[in-house]
Amino acid sequence: MIKKCPVCGLKFNTRQNGVIYCSTECKIKNRQKRDREKCSSKKQKSNLVELNAQAREMGLTYGKLQAMKYAQEHRLEV
Ligand SMILES: [Zn+2]
């Protein structure tokens, strides 16, 4: 059957039913694109919420916690 690759738009011939992309390259490209979108929107937000909750638990503001973390990391490196 003839299918159209959603990544590059190429029409390709396949005998397998579950094949969506024309090549492994396009499959990876699509996954990377999705992963990037997930990372930039979801991950950053949840991380911030988590840090805010952590700061509240310790009775600190978010800025103070960040400063503390930075100091800890800095000391570890030295
Ligand atoms: Zn393709």
N, CA, C, O and the ligand as a Tripos MOL2 file, in Angstrom:
@<TRIPOS>MOLECULE
protein
  313   311    79     0     0
PROTEIN
NO_CHARGES

@<TRIPOS>ATOM
      1 N           0.8440   -1.1990    0.0000 N.3       1 MET1
      2 CA          0.0000    0.0000    0.0000 C.3       1 MET1
      3 C           0.8790    1.2490    0.0000 C.2       1 MET1
      4 O           2.0090    1.2330    0.4890 O.2       1 MET1
      5 N           0.3440    2.3140   -0.5520 N.am      2 ILE2
      6 CA          1.0870    3.5780   -0.6040 C.3       2 ILE2
      7 C           0.7030    4.4180    0.6160 C.2       2 ILE2
      8 O          -0.4750    4.6430    0.8940 O.2       2 ILE2
      9 N           1.7170    4.8660    1.3220 N.am      3 LYS3
     10 CA          1.4620    5.7300    2.4850 C.3       3 LYS3
     11 C           2.2490    7.0130    2.3480 C.2       3 LYS3
     12 O           3.2180    7.0870    1.5930 O.2       3 LYS3
     13 N           1.8190    8.0310    3.0930 N.am      4 LYS4
     14 CA          2.5120    9.3160    3.0630 C.3       4 LYS4
     15 C           3.1480    9.5660    4.4210 C.2       4 LYS4
     16 O           2.4820    9.5260    5.4550 O.2       4 LYS4
     17 N           4.4300    9.8220    4.3970 N.am      5 CYS5
     18 CA          5.1640   10.0620    5.6380 C.3       5 CYS5
     19 C           4.7520   11.4140    6.2330 C.2       5 CYS5
     20 O           4.8220   12.4270    5.5390 O.2       5 CYS5
     21 N           4.3220   11.4530    7.5120 N.am      6 PRO6
     22 CA          3.8930   12.7090    8.1270 C.3       6 PRO6
     23 C           5.0450   13.6550    8.4610 C.2       6 PRO6
     24 O           4.8250   14.8310    8.7530 O.2       6 PRO6
     25 N           6.2660   13.1400    8.4170 N.am      7 VAL7
     26 CA          7.4230   13.9740    8.7570 C.3       7 VAL7
     27 C           7.9430   14.7080    7.5280 C.2       7 VAL7
     28 O           8.0690   15.9320    7.5440 O.2       7 VAL7
     29 N           8.2480   13.9650    6.4580 N.am      8 CYS8
     30 CA          8.8530   14.5940    5.2820 C.3       8 CYS8
     31 C           7.8810   14.6910    4.1120 C.2       8 CYS8
     32 O           8.1870   15.3360    3.1090 O.2       8 CYS8
     33 N           6.7080   14.0550    4.2270 N.am      9 GLY9
     34 CA          5.7020   14.1580    3.1760 C.3       9 GLY9
     35 C           5.9420   13.2410    1.9850 C.2       9 GLY9
     36 O           5.2260   13.3150    0.9860 O.2       9 GLY9
     37 N           6.9360   12.3890    2.0860 N.am     10 LEU10
     38 CA          7.2690   11.4740    0.9940 C.3      10 LEU10
     39 C           6.2540   10.3300    0.9250 C.2      10 LEU10
     40 O           5.8360    9.7800    1.9440 O.2      10 LEU10
     41 N           5.8720    9.9920   -0.3100 N.am     11 LYS11
     42 CA          4.9950    8.8430   -0.4920 C.3      11 LYS11
     43 C           5.8500    7.5970   -0.6340 C.2      11 LYS11
     44 O           6.7890    7.5590   -1.4280 O.2      11 LYS11
     45 N           5.5140    6.5880    0.1390 N.am     12 PHE12
     46 CA          6.3160    5.3680    0.1020 C.3      12 PHE12
     47 C           5.4350    4.1280    0.1020 C.2      12 PHE12
     48 O           4.2670    4.1590    0.4900 O.2      12 PHE12
     49 N           6.0280    3.0590   -0.3390 N.am     13 ASN13
     50 CA          5.2880    1.8100   -0.4670 C.3      13 ASN13
     51 C           5.6570    0.8760    0.6790 C.2      13 ASN13
     52 O           6.8390    0.6470    0.9360 O.2      13 ASN13
     53 N           4.6580    0.3360    1.3680 N.am     14 THR14
     54 CA          4.9410   -0.5940    2.4550 C.3      14 THR14
     55 C           3.9430   -1.7420    2.4540 C.2      14 THR14
     56 O           2.7900   -1.5920    2.0520 O.2      14 THR14
     57 N           4.4150   -2.8740    2.9110 N.am     15 ARG15
     58 CA          3.5200   -4.0220    3.0140 C.3      15 ARG15
     59 C           3.0100   -4.1760    4.4480 C.2      15 ARG15
     60 O           2.0580   -4.9120    4.7060 O.2      15 ARG15
     61 N           3.6620   -3.4670    5.3750 N.am     16 GLN16
     62 CA          3.2670   -3.5830    6.7780 C.3      16 GLN16
     63 C           2.1880   -2.5610    7.1270 C.2      16 GLN16
     64 O           2.2080   -1.4290    6.6440 O.2      16 GLN16
     65 N           1.2660   -2.9700    7.9550 N.am     17 ASN17
     66 CA          0.1270   -2.1280    8.3050 C.3      17 ASN17
     67 C           0.4950   -1.0190    9.2880 C.2      17 ASN17
     68 O           0.0150    0.1060    9.1560 O.2      17 ASN17
     69 N           1.3420   -1.3250   10.2700 N.am     18 GLY18
     70 CA          1.6320   -0.3710   11.3360 C.3      18 GLY18
     71 C           2.6900    0.6680   10.9880 C.2      18 GLY18
     72 O           3.0380    1.5060   11.8210 O.2      18 GLY18
     73 N           3.1980    0.6180    9.7710 N.am     19 VAL19
     74 CA          4.2580    1.5490    9.3980 C.3      19 VAL19
     75 C           3.6570    2.9280    9.1190 C.2      19 VAL19
     76 O           2.7150    3.0630    8.3390 O.2      19 VAL19
     77 N           4.2200    3.9480    9.7690 N.am     20 ILE20
     78 CA          3.7110    5.3120    9.5940 C.3      20 ILE20
     79 C           4.7280    6.1660    8.8410 C.2      20 ILE20
     80 O           4.3590    7.0060    8.0200 O.2      20 ILE20
     81 N           6.0080    5.9460    9.1280 N.am     21 TYR21
     82 CA          7.0440    6.7960    8.5750 C.3      21 TYR21
     83 C           7.8080    6.0880    7.4580 C.2      21 TYR21
     84 O           7.8950    4.8600    7.4290 O.2      21 TYR21
     85 N           8.3580    6.8810    6.5430 N.am     22 CYS22
     86 CA          9.0310    6.3200    5.3770 C.3      22 CYS22
     87 C          10.3390    5.6620    5.7730 C.2      22 CYS22
     88 O          10.8030    4.7480    5.0910 O.2      22 CYS22
     89 N          10.9440    6.1170    6.8690 N.am     23 SER23
     90 CA         12.2350    5.5670    7.2670 C.3      23 SER23
     91 C          12.4320    5.7010    8.7700 C.2      23 SER23
     92 O          11.6920    6.4100    9.4520 O.2      23 SER23
     93 N          13.4360    5.0100    9.2650 N.am     24 THR24
     94 CA         13.7630    5.1010   10.6900 C.3      24 THR24
     95 C          14.1490    6.5340   11.0390 C.2      24 THR24
     96 O          13.8650    7.0240   12.1320 O.2      24 THR24
     97 N          14.7960    7.1890   10.0950 N.am     25 GLU25
     98 CA         15.2290    8.5730   10.3010 C.3      25 GLU25
     99 C          14.0330    9.4780   10.6280 C.2      25 GLU25
    100 O          14.0840   10.2870   11.5550 O.2      25 GLU25
    101 N          12.9670    9.3240    9.8520 N.am     26 CYS26
    102 CA         11.7700   10.1430   10.0720 C.3      26 CYS26
    103 C          11.0860    9.7750   11.3840 C.2      26 CYS26
    104 O          10.5270   10.6350   12.0650 O.2      26 CYS26
    105 N          11.1330    8.5080   11.7290 N.am     27 LYS27
    106 CA         10.5410    8.0560   12.9760 C.3      27 LYS27
    107 C          11.2500    8.7250   14.1600 C.2      27 LYS27
    108 O          10.6110    9.2060   15.0950 O.2      27 LYS27
    109 N          12.5710    8.7420   14.0960 N.am     28 ILE28
    110 CA         13.3790    9.3600   15.1560 C.3      28 ILE28
    111 C          13.1360   10.8700   15.1910 C.2      28 ILE28
    112 O          12.9990   11.4670   16.2590 O.2      28 ILE28
    113 N          13.0870   11.4710   14.0060 N.am     29 LYS29
    114 CA         12.8550   12.9220   13.9210 C.3      29 LYS29
    115 C          11.5560   13.3050   14.5970 C.2      29 LYS29
    116 O          11.4990   14.2810   15.3450 O.2      29 LYS29
    117 N          10.5140   12.5330   14.3330 N.am     30 ASN30
    118 CA          9.2080   12.8150   14.9100 C.3      30 ASN30
    119 C           9.2350   12.6650   16.4280 C.2      30 ASN30
    120 O           8.6210   13.4470   17.1530 O.2      30 ASN30
    121 N           9.9490   11.6560   16.8910 N.am     31 ARG31
    122 CA         10.0310   11.4230   18.3290 C.3      31 ARG31
    123 C          10.8010   12.5370   19.0170 C.2      31 ARG31
    124 O          10.4210   13.0040   20.0910 O.2      31 ARG31
    125 N          11.8910   12.9560   18.3820 N.am     32 GLN32
    126 CA         12.6960   14.0360   18.9580 C.3      32 GLN32
    127 C          11.8840   15.3160   19.0520 C.2      32 GLN32
    128 O          11.9820   16.0610   20.0270 O.2      32 GLN32
    129 N          11.0760   15.5630   18.0180 N.am     33 LYS33
    130 CA         10.2580   16.7630   17.9950 C.3      33 LYS33
    131 C           9.2490   16.7330   19.1480 C.2      33 LYS33
    132 O           9.0450   17.7270   19.8440 O.2      33 LYS33
    133 N           8.6240   15.5590   19.3270 N.am     34 ARG34
    134 CA          7.6430   15.4160   20.4090 C.3      34 ARG34
    135 C           8.2990   15.5610   21.7720 C.2      34 ARG34
    136 O           7.7550   16.2050   22.6680 O.2      34 ARG34
    137 N           9.4850   14.9510   21.9220 N.am     35 ASP35
    138 CA         10.1990   15.0140   23.1920 C.3      35 ASP35
    139 C          10.5590   16.4540   23.5380 C.2      35 ASP35
    140 O          10.4500   16.8760   24.6890 O.2      35 ASP35
    141 N          10.9900   17.1990   22.5210 N.am     36 ARG36
    142 CA         11.3630   18.5900   22.7360 C.3      36 ARG36
    143 C          10.1600   19.3980   23.2010 C.2      36 ARG36
    144 O          10.2650   20.2130   24.1180 O.2      36 ARG36
    145 N           9.0220   19.1700   22.5650 N.am     37 GLU37
    146 CA          7.8090   19.9020   22.9300 C.3      37 GLU37
    147 C           7.4110   19.5840   24.3660 C.2      37 GLU37
    148 O           7.0270   20.4710   25.1280 O.2      37 GLU37
    149 N           7.5060   18.3100   24.7240 N.am     38 LYS38
    150 CA          7.1760   17.8680   26.0720 C.3      38 LYS38
    151 C           8.0990   18.5460   27.0790 C.2      38 LYS38
    152 O           7.6500   19.0580   28.1040 O.2      38 LYS38
    153 N           9.3860   18.5390   26.7740 N.am     39 CYS39
    154 CA         10.3980   19.0890   27.6700 C.3      39 CYS39
    155 C          10.1690   20.5750   27.9090 C.2      39 CYS39
    156 O          10.1980   21.0360   29.0500 O.2      39 CYS39
    157 N           9.9430   21.3140   26.8460 N.am     40 SER40
    158 CA          9.8950   22.7650   26.9810 C.3      40 SER40
    159 C           8.6400   23.2230   27.7070 C.2      40 SER40
    160 O           8.6640   24.2630   28.3660 O.2      40 SER40
    161 N           7.5550   22.4850   27.6080 N.am     41 SER41
    162 CA          6.3430   22.9550   28.2630 C.3      41 SER41
    163 C           6.1140   22.2780   29.6160 C.2      41 SER41
    164 O           5.9800   22.9540   30.6370 O.2      41 SER41
    165 N           6.0700   20.9420   29.6210 N.am     42 LYS42
    166 CA          5.6230   20.2230   30.8000 C.3      42 LYS42
    167 C           6.6970   20.1190   31.8880 C.2      42 LYS42
    168 O           6.4410   20.3990   33.0590 O.2      42 LYS42
    169 N           7.8970   19.7150   31.4810 N.am     43 LYS43
    170 CA          8.9350   19.4070   32.4520 C.3      43 LYS43
    171 C           9.3330   20.6390   33.2580 C.2      43 LYS43
    172 O           9.4730   20.5790   34.4800 O.2      43 LYS43
    173 N           9.5120   21.7490   32.5580 N.am     44 GLN44
    174 CA          9.9460   22.9630   33.2280 C.3      44 GLN44
    175 C           8.9270   23.4140   34.2680 C.2      44 GLN44
    176 O           9.2830   23.8490   35.3630 O.2      44 GLN44
    177 N           7.6660   23.3010   33.9060 N.am     45 LYS45
    178 CA          6.6040   23.7530   34.7830 C.3      45 LYS45
    179 C           6.5390   22.9020   36.0560 C.2      45 LYS45
    180 O           6.4700   23.4330   37.1640 O.2      45 LYS45
    181 N           6.5630   21.5820   35.8840 N.am     46 SER46
    182 CA          6.4400   20.7030   37.0390 C.3      46 SER46
    183 C           7.6480   20.8480   37.9550 C.2      46 SER46
    184 O           7.5400   20.7170   39.1740 O.2      46 SER46
    185 N           8.7930   21.1190   37.3490 N.am     47 ASN47
    186 CA         10.0030   21.3020   38.1260 C.3      47 ASN47
    187 C           9.8910   22.5400   39.0150 C.2      47 ASN47
    188 O          10.3230   22.5410   40.1680 O.2      47 ASN47
    189 N           9.3070   23.5810   38.4530 N.am     48 LEU48
    190 CA          9.1440   24.8310   39.1880 C.3      48 LEU48
    191 C           8.1480   24.6450   40.3320 C.2      48 LEU48
    192 O           8.3650   25.1350   41.4400 O.2      48 LEU48
    193 N           7.0720   23.9450   40.0550 N.am     49 VAL49
    194 CA          6.0570   23.6790   41.0760 C.3      49 VAL49
    195 C           6.6740   22.8740   42.2150 C.2      49 VAL49
    196 O           6.4350   23.1400   43.3930 O.2      49 VAL49
    197 N           7.4790   21.8750   41.8270 N.am     50 GLU50
    198 CA          8.1420   21.0160   42.8010 C.3      50 GLU50
    199 C           9.0840   21.8350   43.6900 C.2      50 GLU50
    200 O           9.1000   21.6840   44.9110 O.2      50 GLU50
    201 N           9.8570   22.6960   43.0520 N.am     51 LEU51
    202 CA         10.8010   23.5290   43.8000 C.3      51 LEU51
    203 C          10.0830   24.4960   44.7310 C.2      51 LEU51
    204 O          10.5230   24.7500   45.8530 O.2      51 LEU51
    205 N           8.9760   25.0260   44.2470 N.am     52 ASN52
    206 CA          8.1900   25.9390   45.0800 C.3      52 ASN52
    207 C           7.6530   25.2360   46.3110 C.2      52 ASN52
    208 O           7.6710   25.7900   47.4100 O.2      52 ASN52
    209 N           7.1720   24.0060   46.1240 N.am     53 ALA53
    210 CA          6.6490   23.2160   47.2320 C.3      53 ALA53
    211 C           7.7600   22.9000   48.2240 C.2      53 ALA53
    212 O           7.5700   22.9530   49.4390 O.2      53 ALA53
    213 N           8.9210   22.5710   47.6740 N.am     54 GLN54
    214 CA         10.0830   22.2620   48.5050 C.3      54 GLN54
    215 C          10.4640   23.4820   49.3480 C.2      54 GLN54
    216 O          10.7620   23.3630   50.5360 O.2      54 GLN54
    217 N          10.4500   24.6310   48.7210 N.am     55 ALA55
    218 CA         10.8120   25.8620   49.4180 C.3      55 ALA55
    219 C           9.8360   26.1610   50.5480 C.2      55 ALA55
    220 O          10.2340   26.5450   51.6470 O.2      55 ALA55
    221 N           8.5580   25.9770   50.2590 N.am     56 ARG56
    222 CA          7.5270   26.2210   51.2770 C.3      56 ARG56
    223 C           7.7070   25.2930   52.4790 C.2      56 ARG56
    224 O           7.5870   25.7100   53.6300 O.2      56 ARG56
    225 N           7.9970   24.0320   52.1830 N.am     57 GLU57
    226 CA          8.1970   23.0430   53.2370 C.3      57 GLU57
    227 C           9.3220   23.4540   54.1750 C.2      57 GLU57
    228 O           9.2530   23.2340   55.3840 O.2      57 GLU57
    229 N          10.3480   24.0480   53.6060 N.am     58 MET58
    230 CA         11.5050   24.4480   54.3890 C.3      58 MET58
    231 C          11.3340   25.8360   54.9800 C.2      58 MET58
    232 O          12.2270   26.3370   55.6630 O.2      58 MET58
    233 N          10.1850   26.4640   54.7180 N.am     59 GLY59
    234 CA          9.9220   27.7910   55.2350 C.3      59 GLY59
    235 C          10.7370   28.8680   54.5360 C.2      59 GLY59
    236 O          11.0290   29.9180   55.1090 O.2      59 GLY59
    237 N          11.0980   28.5890   53.2840 N.am     60 LEU60
    238 CA         11.8920   29.5530   52.5150 C.3      60 LEU60
    239 C          11.0970   30.0360   51.3140 C.2      60 LEU60
    240 O          10.0770   29.4520   50.9490 O.2      60 LEU60
    241 N          11.5740   31.0990   50.7130 N.am     61 THR61
    242 CA         11.0100   31.5050   49.4340 C.3      61 THR61
    243 C          11.7590   30.7590   48.3370 C.2      61 THR61
    244 O          12.8320   30.1980   48.5590 O.2      61 THR61
    245 N          11.1700   30.7690   47.1610 N.am     62 TYR62
    246 CA         11.7890   30.0850   46.0300 C.3      62 TYR62
    247 C          13.1930   30.6320   45.7560 C.2      62 TYR62
    248 O          14.1240   29.8750   45.4810 O.2      62 TYR62
    249 N          13.3250   31.9490   45.8360 N.am     63 GLY63
    250 CA         14.6150   32.5930   45.5770 C.3      63 GLY63
    251 C          15.6660   32.1820   46.5910 C.2      63 GLY63
    252 O          16.8240   31.9600   46.2360 O.2      63 GLY63
    253 N          15.2670   32.0800   47.8510 N.am     64 LYS64
    254 CA         16.2070   31.6890   48.9050 C.3      64 LYS64
    255 C          16.6710   30.2510   48.7070 C.2      64 LYS64
    256 O          17.8470   29.9320   48.8860 O.2      64 LYS64
    257 N          15.7200   29.3830   48.3300 N.am     65 LEU65
    258 CA         16.0650   27.9860   48.0920 C.3      65 LEU65
    259 C          17.0550   27.8680   46.9360 C.2      65 LEU65
    260 O          18.0130   27.0970   47.0020 O.2      65 LEU65
    261 N          16.8130   28.6380   45.8790 N.am     66 GLN66
    262 CA         17.7070   28.6010   44.7210 C.3      66 GLN66
    263 C          19.1080   29.0560   45.1300 C.2      66 GLN66
    264 O          20.1040   28.4670   44.7100 O.2      66 GLN66
    265 N          19.1790   30.0980   45.9430 N.am     67 ALA67
    266 CA         20.4580   30.6130   46.4010 C.3      67 ALA67
    267 C          21.1760   29.5690   47.2550 C.2      67 ALA67
    268 O          22.3890   29.3890   47.1480 O.2      67 ALA67
    269 N          20.4090   28.8890   48.1000 N.am     68 MET68
    270 CA         20.9800   27.8490   48.9470 C.3      68 MET68
    271 C          21.5290   26.7040   48.1220 C.2      68 MET68
    272 O          22.6250   26.1990   48.3660 O.2      68 MET68
    273 N          20.7260   26.3040   47.1240 N.am     69 LYS69
    274 CA         21.1440   25.2110   46.2490 C.3      69 LYS69
    275 C          22.4100   25.5740   45.5000 C.2      69 LYS69
    276 O          23.3200   24.7590   45.3510 O.2      69 LYS69
    277 N          22.4500   26.8000   45.0370 N.am     70 TYR70
    278 CA         23.6190   27.2640   44.3010 C.3      70 TYR70
    279 C          24.8480   27.2120   45.2030 C.2      70 TYR70
    280 O          25.9180   26.7700   44.7830 O.2      70 TYR70
    281 N          24.6900   27.6640   46.4330 N.am     71 ALA71
    282 CA         25.8020   27.6710   47.3840 C.3      71 ALA71
    283 C          26.2810   26.2440   47.6570 C.2      71 ALA71
    284 O          27.4820   25.9810   47.7250 O.2      71 ALA71
    285 N          25.3240   25.3320   47.8120 N.am     72 GLN72
    286 CA         25.6790   23.9330   48.0620 C.3      72 GLN72
    287 C          26.4430   23.3390   46.8910 C.2      72 GLN72
    288 O          27.4680   22.6800   47.0640 O.2      72 GLN72
    289 N          25.9230   23.5850   45.6940 N.am     73 GLU73
    290 CA         26.5680   23.0530   44.4970 C.3      73 GLU73
    291 C          27.9560   23.6390   44.3450 C.2      73 GLU73
    292 O          28.9060   22.9480   43.9800 O.2      73 GLU73
    293 N          28.0520   24.9050   44.6250 N.am     74 HIS74
    294 CA         29.3290   25.6010   44.4730 C.3      74 HIS74
    295 C          30.3630   25.0280   45.4380 C.2      74 HIS74
    296 O          31.5240   24.8330   45.0780 O.2      74 HIS74
    297 N          29.9340   24.7660   46.6440 N.am     75 ARG75
    298 CA         30.8620   24.2220   47.6430 C.3      75 ARG75
    299 C          31.3150   22.8140   47.2520 C.2      75 ARG75
    300 O          32.4690   22.4360   47.4590 O.2      75 ARG75
    301 N          30.3890   22.0550   46.6880 N.am     76 LEU76
    302 CA         30.7170   20.6950   46.2600 C.3      76 LEU76
    303 C          31.7840   20.6940   45.1770 C.2      76 LEU76
    304 O          32.6890   19.8600   45.1640 O.2      76 LEU76
    305 N          31.6490   21.6610   44.2610 N.am     77 GLU77
    306 CA         32.5900   21.7270   43.1500 C.3      77 GLU77
    307 C          33.9790   22.0880   43.6160 C.2      77 GLU77
    308 O          34.9760   21.6100   43.0760 O.2      77 GLU77
    309 N          34.0370   22.9520   44.6420 N.am     78 VAL78
    310 CA         35.3370   23.3930   45.1700 C.3      78 VAL78
    311 C          35.8210   22.3820   46.2110 C.2      78 VAL78
    312 O          36.8960   22.5530   46.7860 O.2      78 VAL78
    313 ZN          9.7930   10.5610    5.8660 Zn       79 ZN79
@<TRIPOS>BOND
     1     1     2 1
     2     2     3 1
     3     3     4 2
     4     3     5 am
     5     5     6 1
     6     6     7 1
     7     7     8 2
     8     7     9 am
     9     9    10 1
    10    10    11 1
    11    11    12 2
    12    11    13 am
    13    13    14 1
    14    14    15 1
    15    15    16 2
    16    15    17 am
    17    17    18 1
    18    18    19 1
    19    19    20 2
    20    19    21 am
    21    21    22 1
    22    22    23 1
    23    23    24 2
    24    23    25 am
    25    25    26 1
    26    26    27 1
    27    27    28 2
    28    27    29 am
    29    29    30 1
    30    30    31 1
    31    31    32 2
    32    31    33 am
    33    33    34 1
    34    34    35 1
    35    35    36 2
    36    35    37 am
    37    37    38 1
    38    38    39 1
    39    39    40 2
    40    39    41 am
    41    41    42 1
    42    42    43 1
    43    43    44 2
    44    43    45 am
    45    45    46 1
    46    46    47 1
    47    47    48 2
    48    47    49 am
    49    49    50 1
    50    50    51 1
    51    51    52 2
    52    51    53 am
    53    53    54 1
    54    54    55 1
    55    55    56 2
    56    55    57 am
    57    57    58 1
    58    58    59 1
    59    59    60 2
    60    59    61 am
    61    61    62 1
    62    62    63 1
    63    63    64 2
    64    63    65 am
    65    65    66 1
    66    66    67 1
    67    67    68 2
    68    67    69 am
    69    69    70 1
    70    70    71 1
    71    71    72 2
    72    71    73 am
    73    73    74 1
    74    74    75 1
    75    75    76 2
    76    75    77 am
    77    77    78 1
    78    78    79 1
    79    79    80 2
    80    79    81 am
    81    81    82 1
    82    82    83 1
    83    83    84 2
    84    83    85 am
    85    85    86 1
    86    86    87 1
    87    87    88 2
    88    87    89 am
    89    89    90 1
    90    90    91 1
    91    91    92 2
    92    91    93 am
    93    93    94 1
    94    94    95 1
    95    95    96 2
    96    95    97 am
    97    97    98 1
    98    98    99 1
    99    99   100 2
   100    99   101 am
   101   101   102 1
   102   102   103 1
   103   103   104 2
   104   103   105 am
   105   105   106 1
   106   106   107 1
   107   107   108 2
   108   107   109 am
   109   109   110 1
   110   110   111 1
   111   111   112 2
   112   111   113 am
   113   113   114 1
   114   114   115 1
   115   115   116 2
   116   115   117 am
   117   117   118 1
   118   118   119 1
   119   119   120 2
   120   119   121 am
   121   121   122 1
   122   122   123 1
   123   123   124 2
   124   123   125 am
   125   125   126 1
   126   126   127 1
   127   127   128 2
   128   127   129 am
   129   129   130 1
   130   130   131 1
   131   131   132 2
   132   131   133 am
   133   133   134 1
   134   134   135 1
   135   135   136 2
   136   135   137 am
   137   137   138 1
   138   138   139 1
   139   139   140 2
   140   139   141 am
   141   141   142 1
   142   142   143 1
   143   143   144 2
   144   143   145 am
   145   145   146 1
   146   146   147 1
   147   147   148 2
   148   147   149 am
   149   149   150 1
   150   150   151 1
   151   151   152 2
   152   151   153 am
   153   153   154 1
   154   154   155 1
   155   155   156 2
   156   155   157 am
   157   157   158 1
   158   158   159 1
   159   159   160 2
   160   159   161 am
   161   161   162 1
   162   162   163 1
   163   163   164 2
   164   163   165 am
   165   165   166 1
   166   166   167 1
   167   167   168 2
   168   167   169 am
   169   169   170 1
   170   170   171 1
   171   171   172 2
   172   171   173 am
   173   173   174 1
   174   174   175 1
   175   175   176 2
   176   175   177 am
   177   177   178 1
   178   178   179 1
   179   179   180 2
   180   179   181 am
   181   181   182 1
   182   182   183 1
   183   183   184 2
   184   183   185 am
   185   185   186 1
   186   186   187 1
   187   187   188 2
   188   187   189 am
   189   189   190 1
   190   190   191 1
   191   191   192 2
   192   191   193 am
   193   193   194 1
   194   194   195 1
   195   195   196 2
   196   195   197 am
   197   197   198 1
   198   198   199 1
   199   199   200 2
   200   199   201 am
   201   201   202 1
   202   202   203 1
   203   203   204 2
   204   203   205 am
   205   205   206 1
   206   206   207 1
   207   207   208 2
   208   207   209 am
   209   209   210 1
   210   210   211 1
   211   211   212 2
   212   211   213 am
   213   213   214 1
   214   214   215 1
   215   215   216 2
   216   215   217 am
   217   217   218 1
   218   218   219 1
   219   219   220 2
   220   219   221 am
   221   221   222 1
   222   222   223 1
   223   223   224 2
   224   223   225 am
   225   225   226 1
   226   226   227 1
   227   227   228 2
   228   227   229 am
   229   229   230 1
   230   230   231 1
   231   231   232 2
   232   231   233 am
   233   233   234 1
   234   234   235 1
   235   235   236 2
   236   235   237 am
   237   237   238 1
   238   238   239 1
   239   239   240 2
   240   239   241 am
   241   241   242 1
   242   242   243 1
   243   243   244 2
   244   243   245 am
   245   245   246 1
   246   246   247 1
   247   247   248 2
   248   247   249 am
   249   249   250 1
   250   250   251 1
   251   251   252 2
   252   251   253 am
   253   253   254 1
   254   254   255 1
   255   255   256 2
   256   255   257 am
   257   257   258 1
   258   258   259 1
   259   259   260 2
   260   259   261 am
   261   261   262 1
   262   262   263 1
   263   263   264 2
   264   263   265 am
   265   265   266 1
   266   266   267 1
   267   267   268 2
   268   267   269 am
   269   269   270 1
   270   270   271 1
   271   271   272 2
   272   271   273 am
   273   273   274 1
   274   274   275 1
   275   275   276 2
   276   275   277 am
   277   277   278 1
   278   278   279 1
   279   279   280 2
   280   279   281 am
   281   281   282 1
   282   282   283 1
   283   283   284 2
   284   283   285 am
   285   285   286 1
   286   286   287 1
   287   287   288 2
   288   287   289 am
   289   289   290 1
   290   290   291 1
   291   291   292 2
   292   291   293 am
   293   293   294 1
   294   294   295 1
   295   295   296 2
   296   295   297 am
   297   297   298 1
   298   298   299 1
   299   299   300 2
   300   299   301 am
   301   301   302 1
   302   302   303 1
   303   303   304 2
   304   303   305 am
   305   305   306 1
   306   306   307 1
   307   307   308 2
   308   307   309 am
   309   309   310 1
   310   310   311 1
   311   311   312 2
@<TRIPOS>SUBSTRUCTURE
     1 MET1         2 RESIDUE 1 A MET
     2 ILE2         6 RESIDUE 1 A ILE
     3 LYS3        10 RESIDUE 1 A LYS
     4 LYS4        14 RESIDUE 1 A LYS
     5 CYS5        18 RESIDUE 1 A CYS
     6 PRO6        22 RESIDUE 1 A PRO
     7 VAL7        26 RESIDUE 1 A VAL
     8 CYS8        30 RESIDUE 1 A CYS
     9 GLY9        34 RESIDUE 1 A GLY
    10 LEU10       38 RESIDUE 1 A LEU
    11 LYS11       42 RESIDUE 1 A LYS
    12 PHE12       46 RESIDUE 1 A PHE
    13 ASN13       50 RESIDUE 1 A ASN
    14 THR14       54 RESIDUE 1 A THR
    15 ARG15       58 RESIDUE 1 A ARG
    16 GLN16       62 RESIDUE 1 A GLN
    17 ASN17       66 RESIDUE 1 A ASN
    18 GLY18       70 RESIDUE 1 A GLY
    19 VAL19       74 RESIDUE 1 A VAL
    20 ILE20       78 RESIDUE 1 A ILE
    21 TYR21       82 RESIDUE 1 A TYR
    22 CYS22       86 RESIDUE 1 A CYS
    23 SER23       90 RESIDUE 1 A SER
    24 THR24       94 RESIDUE 1 A THR
    25 GLU25       98 RESIDUE 1 A GLU
    26 CYS26      102 RESIDUE 1 A CYS
    27 LYS27      106 RESIDUE 1 A LYS
    28 ILE28      110 RESIDUE 1 A ILE
    29 LYS29      114 RESIDUE 1 A LYS
    30 ASN30      118 RESIDUE 1 A ASN
    31 ARG31      122 RESIDUE 1 A ARG
    32 GLN32      126 RESIDUE 1 A GLN
    33 LYS33      130 RESIDUE 1 A LYS
    34 ARG34      134 RESIDUE 1 A ARG
    35 ASP35      138 RESIDUE 1 A ASP
    36 ARG36      142 RESIDUE 1 A ARG
    37 GLU37      146 RESIDUE 1 A GLU
    38 LYS38      150 RESIDUE 1 A LYS
    39 CYS39      154 RESIDUE 1 A CYS
    40 SER40      158 RESIDUE 1 A SER
    41 SER41      162 RESIDUE 1 A SER
    42 LYS42      166 RESIDUE 1 A LYS
    43 LYS43      170 RESIDUE 1 A LYS
    44 GLN44      174 RESIDUE 1 A GLN
    45 LYS45      178 RESIDUE 1 A LYS
    46 SER46      182 RESIDUE 1 A SER
    47 ASN47      186 RESIDUE 1 A ASN
    48 LEU48      190 RESIDUE 1 A LEU
    49 VAL49      194 RESIDUE 1 A VAL
    50 GLU50      198 RESIDUE 1 A GLU
    51 LEU51      202 RESIDUE 1 A LEU
    52 ASN52      206 RESIDUE 1 A ASN
    53 ALA53      210 RESIDUE 1 A ALA
    54 GLN54      214 RESIDUE 1 A GLN
    55 ALA55      218 RESIDUE 1 A ALA
    56 ARG56      222 RESIDUE 1 A ARG
    57 GLU57      226 RESIDUE 1 A GLU
    58 MET58      230 RESIDUE 1 A MET
    59 GLY59      234 RESIDUE 1 A GLY
    60 LEU60      238 RESIDUE 1 A LEU
    61 THR61      242 RESIDUE 1 A THR
    62 TYR62      246 RESIDUE 1 A TYR
    63 GLY63      250 RESIDUE 1 A GLY
    64 LYS64      254 RESIDUE 1 A LYS
    65 LEU65      258 RESIDUE 1 A LEU
    66 GLN66      262 RESIDUE 1 A GLN
    67 ALA67      266 RESIDUE 1 A ALA
    68 MET68      270 RESIDUE 1 A MET
    69 LYS69      274 RESIDUE 1 A LYS
    70 TYR70      278 RESIDUE 1 A TYR
    71 ALA71      282 RESIDUE 1 A ALA
    72 GLN72      286 RESIDUE 1 A GLN
    73 GLU73      290 RESIDUE 1 A GLU
    74 HIS74      294 RESIDUE 1 A HIS
    75 ARG75      298 RESIDUE 1 A ARG
    76 LEU76      302 RESIDUE 1 A LEU
    77 GLU77      306 RESIDUE 1 A GLU
    78 VAL78      310 RESIDUE 1 A VAL
    79 ZN79       313 GROUP 0 **** ****
